[in-house]
Amino acid sequence: MKVFDVAIVGARCAGSPLAAMLARRGLSVCVVDKARFPSETPSTHIIQPRGAATLARIGALDAVLSAGAATISSFTMVNDDVRIEGEFDESTFPLPGLCVRRVTLDTVLVDTAASAGADVRTGVKVTGLITAGERVAGIETDHGPIRARLVVGADGRSSHVANDVDAKEYSVTPMGRVPVWGYFEGVADREGRLRLARLGENAYLASPTDDGLYMVCVAAGTDSGARRDEAFRAALAGWPELADVLAGARRVGPLRVMAKWHGYFRQAAGPGWVLIGDAGHFKDFTPGQGIADALCQAEHLDQMLPADFSDASSLDVANQRWWRWRDRDAHAMHWFASDLGAPGAPTPVVTEVLRDISGDPEARRTLMRVLNHEVAPRQLLAPRRLALALGRAVRRRPREIRTTGREIAVALRNEIHRARSTRTGPPGPLDG
């Protein structure tokens, strides 16, 4: 029986890019997915400029654009009575952001992997793992076994690979808001502006997307269930600016929802296996970074894996180094996303922080770089800015001083919890 260098479970925005990169190195790669494409999956649809750069490097960006992905060159962020406008200028962001449905993006990525020489098998369900002693040595599928020197789990939050290797979760965060999204046709606004807002109990994300559609996501603190359509319409009316954009438009198809989720890190590597994308780490969706994170994780894993897969020990060391990189890269943003997506109305201190940012061009640029997962949130949320925001919150809203006090107390408790949070990283002094 043929033994592949790599078997990848999951052919979406982590698995197929990795398959394409490894195949171009001359490695034998088999990637399987239970879905047949085009296929939907929950997603914010947003790809930051750093994700677009990875698409360009793997040769998929032109195909994604040709398939109709909308380019994002500017954004509007509204939080209570604060408004921030920003432009993705080419001097800072050589490539634009993108908004594209997963039925379009994932199909392009699957084709890219196949064109690179990977053996792509869709409509194939993984039923278990093949082991040799303590080592994973392949996958069992409903179409027969596939042996490989390395098995990559890129199969999302409900990862079969993660479950079978018993990858423990750590730094877990509870479910925040419940995202509900839909598509509209007939929207005249195609300027490439990403709209974000937090008004009352609702959060919003809206943008032009592919096939001439306009995507709108409303995230509330709870799922409205049978009243979902009614609640969605009421939420749209709650942001008059967005309601104006949608005036005269018609919703296409049903609303989509992601009703059950939580944030986590999972142990990401072991003998003969590694997890990437949502299979190994999932954070609050509010920053819309999941697709770009998956693309960048795949690229870094490709760069860290050895040229020769015949030495199992060097392969395992490379995977553990990648695991350490993954945790360093994702840790601060994981907690930032949890704070950003917390249910409830805008809080006094956060509102004042954003008010300060709105009047500072350099701070606005830093905000965009944070959302691009390019710089750490601490570069935006410096102690001096937070202290000044606290003072303004007390002066502007003296009647809400108890609310402000609770906000500070919660932030302090969170910092203590996060500092003590168990982080089950790879064993040994592995740097890089």
N, C-alpha and C positions, 0 to 999 in steps of 0.2 A: 504493500500500500504506500502511495506517495506521502511523504512527510513535508508539509509546507514549513517555510521559515516562520510564518505568522498566520494565525487564524483570528480574524476580527469578527466579533459578534456585535452587530449593529452597523448599519450602512448610512447613517444620517450625518449630521454636521461634525461629528468627531471621527467616526469610523471610516467613512469614504475618503476624506482628506488624508488621513494617516495611511490608508491603503494606497492611495495614489503616490504619496511621497516614498513609501517603502518600495513599491514596485519599480519606481524610477531608479532606485538604487541597485536594482538587479535582484532583489529578494523575491522569493515566491510567496505570494500573498493570496489568501482566500478570505473573502468577506461575505458574511451571510446576514440576512435580515428576514424576519417573519413576514414583513410587509412586502407588498408589490407596489412599485412606484408608478405614478404619483400617489402619495399617501400623506394624509394630514397627521399632525401631532401638535400638542399644546406648545405655544411659542409667543414671544412678544413681537416677532418678525423683524426686530431691529438688529442691525449689524453695525457696530461702531467702526470708525476708520481703521483701527488696528486690525479688525477682522477682515475688512476689505483688502488690507495689505497682504494678509495671509492668502486670501483667495487669489490675489494677483500672483503671488509667488508660486502657487501650485497650478497656475494656468487656468483657473476657473472663473476669474472675474469677468472677462469679456463675455463668457457664456451666460453668466448670471445677469449681466446687464442686457444682453441680447434677448434674454427670456422675459424682460420687462421690469426688472427690479427698479424701484423708485430710488433715486439718489437723494440724500438728505444733506443739505448745505447750510441749514440754519435751524434754530430751535427757539421755542418760547416756553418758559417755565413760569407758572403762576402758583403762588402759595398764599392763600388768604388774600390780603390786599397788596402783596408784593409781586412784581412782574420783572422777569429777567429775559432779555433778548440776547442771542448769541449767534455768531457766524462761524462756520468751520472754514476759516481762511486757509488758503493753500500753503502759506508759510509755516503754519503749525500742523496742519492736517493735509498732507499731499493728496490723499484720497478722500472722497466723501464717505459719509455713512450710507447705509442702504436700508430699505424696508422691503421685504419680500416674503411672500407666503411660503410655508414649508413644502407645500405640494410642488412648488416651482424650484426652490433652492435645493431640496434634497434630491430631486430627480437629476438636476445638473451635476451634483456631487457624485452620485452613483455613476453617471456616464463618464465623469472625469476619472474615477477609479478604474473603470473598465478600460478606458482608452489608454491609461498608463500601464496596463498589463496585468492588473489584479483579476483574479478569478472571482467574479461577483455572482452570488447566488441569492436571488430574492425569492420570497415565498417559502423560505426554509426555516423551520422552527427548531431552536436548540432545546434538547431534552435533558442534557446533562454534560458533565465533563469527563474526559478520559484522564486517568491518572496513572503514573508509574511511581510507586512508592508515595513519597510526600509531594511529588512534583506533578503539576498539571501538564498533560501531554497532548491535549486536543479537545475536541468537542464531539458530543453525540448529537445527531440531528434526526429529524423524522425522514430524512433522505439518506441516512447512513453516517458513519463516523468520518471525522476529518482530523487527521493527526497534524500537530504543529509543534515547533520548538518553543513558540510563545503564543499564548492566548490573550487577546486584548478584549476586555469587556467595554464596549462602547454602546451599550444597550439601555441607557437611560435610567430613570429613577427606580424602575422596577427591575433592575438588572438581574438576569438569570445567573450571570457569571458571579456577581457580587454575592448573591444568595448561596450559590453552591460552594464558594470558598469561605463562606461565613465571615465576610468582611465587616468588621465592627464599625459602628458609627460613633462619632465624637463631635464635640462642639455643635450639638444639635440645637436648632431654634424652632419654636412652635410655628404653626401655620399663621400667617398674617392675614392679609386681605384675600378675597376670592375674586380672581379676574374673570370677567365676562367680556367677550369680544365678538364683533360682527363686522361685516363688509358692506359698503355702500357703493352704489354706482350713480353716476350723474353728478359727482362732486366737481365743481369747476376748479377748486383749489388744487393745483398740481405743482406748486412752487418748490416742493421739496423741503417743507418745514415740518419738523417734529414738534408736536404740541404735548406738553406735560403739565399737569395741574394737580393740586391738592386743595379741594374746596369742600368745606364742611366735612362730612364723613366719607366722601368719595375721593378716589384718585383717578386720574385720566391719563391715557396715552393715545395719541392719534397721529396718523400720517398717511400720505398717499402710499400705495403699494402697487404690486404688479397687476397686469391685466386691466388697467384703468380703474381699479378699485381704490377705495379709501377705507383704511382699517381704523376702527375705534375700539379701545378697550376701556372699560369702567371697572374699577376694583373697589369693592365695598367690604365692610367688616364681616358681613355674613352673606351666605348664599340665599337668595330670595326664593329658590325652589320653583314652585308652580307659578309664582308671580314674577319670574325672571324678566320676561319681556316688558311687563309694566314698569318694573323697577329700573330697567335699562333706559326706557324712554324718559322716565322722570329724572334720572341722573343726567341725561343729555340736556334736558331743559335747565338743569342746575348750573351749567356752564354756558351762558348766553353766547360767548364767542364761538364755541364749538357748534352750538345749535345753528348759528348763522352760517357757518361753513357747510353744514349739512342741509341747509334749507333747499327744498326741492329735490333732494336725493332720495333714492329708494334702497332700503336694505335688501341685500341679496342673501338668501339662504338663512339657516337657523343661527341663533346665537351659540357660541362655543363657551365652555366653562372648564376651569381647572379647580375642582371643588375640594380635593384632598391632596395636601402636600405639606412638607416640612423641610427645613434646611438641615444640612448635615455635611460632614466630611466622612468618608469611609476609608478604612485601610486600603491603600491603593496598589500594593504590590506584594507578591509572594513568589514562591518557587514556580516559575513557568507562567505567571499571569500578571496582568496589570490592568487597572481600571482608568478610563479617561472620560471626560465630559461628565454628564449628569450621573453616570454610573458610579463615579467616585466622589463627586461634590455637587451639591445643589444649594443655591442661596436664594433669598427672596428675589422675585422676578422684577421688582420695581425699577432697578437701574437698567433693565433690558440688556444685560451683558452676556446672557447664556450662550448665544450662538458664537459670538466672538471669542468667549472663553474657551469653548470647545475647539474652535479652529486653532487657537494659539496653543492650547494644550497638546493637540496632535502634532503641531510643528515642533514644539520643544521635545516631545518624546522622540520624534524622528531624529532630531539632532543629538539626543543623548544615547540612543541605542547604538551598540557597536556594529562595525562592518561585518564581523564574523559571528554568526549565530550558533556556531558549533560548540562554543565554550559556554556551558550553562551558567557557570559561576559569574562570568563577566556580564552576562545578560541580566542576571538577577541584581548585581550591583548597580548596573545602569538604571534598572527600573526603580530601585530604592532611591537612587540619586534624584530621579525624576519626581518621585513621591515627595521628597523633601522640598524640591523646587515648587511643586504644586501647592504645598501647604504655605510656603513663604509668600507665593504670589497671591493666593486667595484669602489668606487669613484676615487682613484688615478690611478688605472689601466685603467679606462675608458678614461681618458685624455691622458695617456701614449700611449694607443693603437691608439688614434686619431692622435697623433704626429707621431707615428711609421709608420702609413699607409698613411700619407699625400701624394698626388700625386706630381710628380716632381722628378728631379734628386737628388742624395744624396747631402746634404748641407755641407758646409765646417766645421762648428762646430761639427755637429753630427759625421762626418767622423773622426775628430780628437779625439772625445770622444771614439769612438770605437777603434781607433788606440792605445790609452792609455790602454784600457781594454785588447786588444789583447796581450799585453806584461806583464800583471799582472795576475798571476794564481788565486789569491784571488778574483780579480775583475771578472775574467771569471766565477768563481764559483758563485759569486753573481748574474751575468747576468743570469745564468741558473736557479737560485732560483727565480729571478724576472719573468722569462718566465714561471716558475712553479706556478706563482701567490702565492708564499710563503712568499716573502718579498716585501716591497714597493719599487717602482722605485727610490725614493729619496735616498735609500741606495746605489744605483749605481751612481746616478747623483748628487753627492755632489757638493756644490758651488766651492770648490777648484778644482775639476776635470774639471768643466765647465770653470772656469777662465783660467786654463792652456790650455784647448782645444782652447779657443778663441785666446789666444796668439799665439799658434802654427798655427792656421788657418790663422792669419794675416801674420805671417812670411813665411809660405809655399806658400800662394797664395796671394801675395800682389796685383796682378791685379784683384782679386775678392773681394777686401775690401768692395765694395758696396754691393755685394751679402751677405757677412758676416754681414754687418750692418743691412741689411734687415732681415736676419735670427734672429738676436738678437731683433730687433724691433718687429717682429711678435711674438717671444716668450714672450716678455714683455706684449704685448697686450693680448695674450692668457691668461697669468697668471692673469691679471686684470679682464678679462671677466669671467674666471673660479671662481675667488674669489667672484664675484658679481652674479654668476649664481644662479637663483632661484632654490632652492632645496625644493620641497614640501614633506617634511618628515612626519611621523606619529605624531599626536598631543600628547601633554603631555610629562612629564618628565620620559620617559621609558628608562631605562638603560639595558645593557646586550645585 
